[in-house]
């Protein structure tokens, strides 16, 4: 069994897709639109098969604060050096860094950033 995809409600589909494309090499797929439900979405796929569904519907709000449900999304980038490089690049690009690169108590080397809509993203080995 595998997780087929993870879906995220957002305000700005294009801005969020661009973030995952630029920093994590995601491939952004065509926009889907269902006018009857005022629903739009795009899938973003990654090298090893993971997929994100980036979704918008005008009646669904999105808050950047923590809440019950999914806490964060984690991307493995292969090395401490890449965690450091990518975190530094994002910081230079104005992306919010909420956790500098470090080794956690359970042994993960990671940093934590916020995507354009305030979703927590862990960057790890």
Phi, psi and omega in degrees: 000147175218157173285126184284314175195166175242138182247143180229127172281133180222166174273321187234095183303312185296318180296317180292317178299319179299320178301309182291331176288311185295314188265337184236008175071022179293148175259120183271128182263168185301152179290134172254137180224129175244098185297329181297324180259000185053041184249134173228151177202162172220141171267145172239124180250154183236162188314315187263019171102349178295147179225143171246140171252116180262117191237151175217139169213129189300337182272000180252118178277164179222126177249143181281349183288161176293150180204169177297147183111211180296138181263318183198169174243140183238132177245127174270123183248004168100333183201160175300319182299321180287323174302311181297314183297313183293319178298317179296318179298314180298318178300314179297330180274002177088009177287139179289123176257116182254355176206111179294158179306134182195165172264124182280169180300332180263014170093000177281140169260121187205163164232167179228129179234168174248133174288178185301343180252010176088009176286136181284130179236122173268136174248118187225173178289000000 
